[in-house]
Amino acid sequence: MRDTKIVLILLAILTFLAIGFVLNLLQAILVPLVVAVFLFQIFTPLMTALRARRVPATLAILLVLIVVSAVLVLSSWILYSTLSSFSESLPGYQQRLTSFLDNASERLVAALPRLRQPIDRFRWEEALEISSVTSMVAAGLGSFLVFFSDLVLILLFLVFLLLGSESFPLKLGRALNPRHAERVAEVLHNIEEQVRRYLLTKTLINLANGTVVAILFASFGVDFPLLWGFVTFLAHYIPQIGGVLSVGLPTVFLFLQFQSPGWALFVASLNMAVQFIIGNVVEPEVMGERLDLSPMLVLLSLIFWGWLWGPWGMVLAVPITATIRIVCENVRPLQPLAVLMSASAEPEEPVASEISPAPAPASASEP
C-alpha cells in the first residue's frame, strides 16, 4: 500500500511536468487560443444580441470579427506609437536621473562630510540606471506587440468558436439521452455564464481604470498617458502585484519629469487614490466576493503561468485560475478543490445544478 502511494505521487509529479512541458512547447498556439476563448466569452453577448434581431449567423459572426479586429488593431497601433516615443525619450530621463542623484549626493555630503569617501566610491548611475529598467518594461510590452501579430490566428480560432456556439447544444442533446443531456447542458450553461460575467466585468472595470488614469495623466501634462493607461489596464488582471506596478512605475517617471517633487507627489497620490477606489471599492461592489481566490494560489499561478508563457502568462494566470475554480464549483466531485482554491473559509450557497452520477433507475417491481 505504501509503495502504491509513492508510485502515485511520482506519477502525479511526472504528469505535472509533462503537462508543463507541453504547454510551454505549444505556447505559440495555445496563447492565441486562450485569448480567443476569452474574447469569445466577452463578445458572445454581442453575438446573441445580433441573432436576437434576426441577423443571419454569417453576418453576425462577420460583425463580431470586425469589432474584435478593430479593438486589437487600434490597441496595437496605440501601443506601438507610444512605445516608439517612449524609447526615444529614455536618454533624456537618464540625464534627469543622473542630475537628480548628483544633487542628492552633494546635499548628503554637505550634511554629513564623513560620508564623502563612500559616496564618491559608489556608482549611483550604474546602480540606478533607468535604461535597464525601462528596457525590461519595453521588452515586456514589446512581447504584447509580437502577440498582436498573431491577430489572424486569434480571429481564426474565434471564427470556429462562434460557428460552433449555436450547434453545440443541439449536438449535445442528440449525443446523450435526454435526462443526462439536460443535466450536462444546464451545468455547462452555468459555467459559461459565470465565466462570461467574470471576464466581461473584469475587462470593463480594467478598461475604466486605465481610461481614468490616462485622462488624469493627460490633464496634468504627464508624458505618455496612453502608455500608463494601457499598463494600468493590463496590470490589474494581476491582483496585488498589478496595483503596485501600475502605481509605482509611473511615480518614478513623474519625479523625473516634473521639477517640483511636491507636484509629482500630488499627481502620484491622485493616481493611487483613483486606482484604490476602483480596485477596492468599485470592483468588489460590482463583482462581489464569489470569485475570490486564495492569495497563495494567485501567487503560485502567477509564477507557473509566467514561467510558461512569459508576460502574457502572468496576465492570463488569474482569469485561467478563476475559470478552473468556476468549473470545480459546478462539478460535484471537484467542489472540495474549489473550496481549497477560495480565499474565504465560509460556506457558499450550493450550486443549482451540478454534474454528479445519475440516480439509479427504479426497478419495475417498485410501486
N, C-alpha and C positions, 0 to 999 in steps of 0.2 A: 504493500500500500504506500509506504514512504517513497519507494523508488518510482512508483507511478506518479506521485505528486511532483517529484523532482523533474521527471520527464515532461510533464505537462507544463511546468514553469519554463523549462528550457525551450519547449516548442512555442510557447507564447512569446518569449523574447525573440526567438528566431523569426516568428511570423511578423512581429512588430518591425524588426529591422528590415525584413523583406518588403513589407508594405512601404516603409520609408524610402527604401532604395528605388522602388518602382515609381513612387510619387515624384521623387527627385529626378529620375530618368525621363519621365514623361511631362516634366514641367511645362515645356513649350506648348503642349496640347491641353493639359489639364487646367492650367491657369485661365486661358481663354474660355474653356468650357465652364468652369465655376463662375466666372464673371457673366457668361451668357445665361447661366441658370438664375443668378441673382437679378440680372436685368429682366429676364422673363417674369420673375415674380413681381418686380417693381412695375413693369408696364403691362401686366395682364389686365388690370382694371381698365386701361385704355382700350385694349382689345375687346374686352367684354362690353364696354360702352358702345363701341362701333358695331359689334354684332347685334346688340340690342336694338340699334337703329336700322337693322336690316341691311347693313353694309356687307357685300359679299366677302367671303373669307379671304380670298386672294387680295382684294383691295385693302381690307383691314390689316392684313399682315404687311402689305407694302407701306401703308401709312405709319405703322408702328416702327418699321425699319427706317423710314425716313426720319422720324423723330429721334430714334436712338442714334442714328448716324450723325444727325445734326448736333446732338449733345456731345458725342465723343469727339467729333472733328473740331467743334468750337473749343472744347476744353483743351485738346492737344495744341491747337493753334495759340491760344492764350498762354498756355504754359511754356511753349517753345519761345514765343516772342519775349516773354518776361524773363525766362532763364538766360536768353541771349544778352539782354540788357544787364541782368544781374552779374553775369560773368565779366562783362566789360567794366563794371564798377568796382570789382574786387580790389584792384591796386589802390584806388582812392580810399577804400575802407582800411586797407592795410596801413597806409600812411597815417590816417587818423588814429589808428590803434597805436602805432609806434610813437606818435606825438603825445598821445594821452599817457602812455607808460613812461615816457621820458619826464613829463611834467610831474607825474606821481612820484617817480624816483627822486627827483630834485627836492620836492617838498618833504619826502620822508627823510632824506639825508640832512636837510636843514633842521628838521625837528630832532633827529637822532643821529648826530655825527658819527657815533660808533658803528653805525651800520653801513658806512660808506664803502668799506672794502668788500663785504659780502654782496652788497647791491651792485657794485661795479663788476664783480665776477659773474653775477647771474645774468643770463641772456633772456631778458623778458621777451624779446621779439621772437626767439626760437620757441620758447615755452608756450606763448600765446599767439602763434602765427595764424591769422584769421584765414589765410588761403587754404590751410589744411582742413579747417572745419568746414568752410564753405564748399570746398571741393567735394567733401563727403556728402554734403547736402545736395549739391548739384548732381553728383553721381547717383544718389538715391532717387531724386526727381527725374533724372535722365532715364532711369530704368522704366519709369512710367511712360515716358515718351516712346521708348522702344516698344513697350507693350502696346501702345496705341497704334503702332504699325501693324499689329495683328488684327486690325479692325475687320478685315474681310473674314477672317476665321471666326471672330466673335459673332458677326452677323450671320454667318453660315450656320453655326450652332443654334442661334436664336431662331432662324427660319424653321429648322427641324423641330424645335421645341414648340413653336407656335402652331405648326402644322399638326402635331400630334396631340395638342392640348384638348381639342374637342372630340376626337375619335377615341381617346383612351378610355373614358368611362363606358362607352358602348362596347369596346372590345373586352373590358373587364367583366361586364355583365354576361357576355357570351362565353367567356373562358371559364367562369366559375358558376356554381349553382346559385340560384337567386338569393338564398339565405346568406351564404358566405360573401357573395358579391356585394350585397347591400352593406354588410358589416365592414368589409375592407374599404369600400368606396367612401363610407362615412368617416372612417379613420383617416384616410388619405386626404379627404376634404378638410378635416380639422387641422391636420399637419400643414397643408398648403396655406390655409387661411392664417394660421398663427405665424408661419414663416414670412408670408407676404406682409402681414401687418407689422411685424418687427422690422423687416428690411425697408419697407416704404417709410415708416415713421422715423426710423433712424436716419435714413438718407435725407429726408426733408428737414429734420432738425439740424443735421450737419450742414446742409446747404444754407439754411437760415443763419447758422452760426458763422459760417465762412463769409456769407454776404454782408452780415452786420460788421464783421471785423474789417473786411475790405472797404466798406463805406466809411467806417470810423477812421481808418488809417488815411484814406484819400482825403477826408475832410480836414485832417491835421497836416497834410502835406508830407506824409511818410512815403519813402521810396518803396516802389514795388508793392502796392496794396493788393493787387490781384494775386501775386505770389503768396503773400501771407494769408489771404483768404483761402487759397487753394490748399495751403499747408494745414490750415485750421480744419477745413472740410475733411481731408484725408486722415489727419491725426486723431480726430475724435471717434474714428472707428476703433481706436486702440484705447481702452479705458486706462485711467490714471496716467500712463506714460504719454498718451497723446495730448492731454491737457498741459502737462509740463513742457512738452516740446512746442506746442502752439503758442504758449505764453513766453517761455524762456528765450527761444531763438529770436523772435522779433525784438525782445527787450534789449538784447546785446546790440543789435543794429540801430535801435533807437538812440542809445547812448553814444554810438559812433556818429550818427547823422546830426543830431542836434547839439549845438554848442552849450546849451543850458542843461545841466543834469536834472534840474527840477522839472523842466518841461518834458524831458524824456521820461522821467519817473511818472509824471502826470498821465501821459498818453499810455504808458505801460500799465498803470493802475486801472485806467478805463478799459483797456483790453482784457485785463484779468477779471474785472468786475463783470463785463459782458459775458465772457465765457463761463464764469462761475454761475451767474444767474441762469444762463441757458442750460448748462450741464447739470446743475444741482437743484434747480427749481423747476424749470420748464420741462426738461426731459423726463424726470421721474413722474411729473404730473401727467404728461401725455402718454408715456409708455407704461407706467405702472411698475410694480416690482416683480411681475410674474416671470420675467426672463432674466432675473438676476443670476449671475454666475459666481462661483467661488473665486475670490481673488487669486488663490494659489492655482486654480485651474486656468484662469486667464493668463497668468504668468507663464505656466507651462505650455499653453497653446501658442503664445507669442514666440517662445523660444523654439518650439517644434516647427511651426509653420514658417517662421522667419528663417530657420536653418534650411528648410526645404526649398522655399520659393523666394527668399530674399525680402525686399520691401513690400512687394505685393502680398507675400505670405503673411506679413505682420498686419497688413490692412484687412485681409480676408480671414484672419485667425478667429476673431471673436464672432463674426457672422457665421462661420462654419461651425464653431463650437455651440453657438446658440441654436443653430439648426439641428445639430445632433441631440441637444437636450430636448428640443421640442419633439423630435421623433421618439426618444426614450420615454418622454412623459405620456405619449399617446399609445404606447405598446406596453401591455401589462407586464410581461416578463422583464422588461427593461426599466420599469419605473423606479426600482431601487437605485439604479445608476443615475437617473435624473435627480433623485434626492441628493445623492453624493455630489453631483455637479452644481447644485444650487448654493446660493450664499446664505440662505436662511434655513434654520432647522425647524421652522414652524410648518405644520402640515398644510397642504394645499387642498383646494376643492378637487374632488375626483373628476376625471375627465369623463365627458358624457358617453363617449364611445371608444372602446379600446379593442385592440387585436388580442384575442385570447382564444384558447381552444374552444371549439363549439361544443355545446352540451350534447350528451349522447341522446339519440332519438328514443322516444318511449317505445317500449315493446308492444306488440299487438294485444297481449293479454291484459295490459293495464287499462283501467277504465278511463 
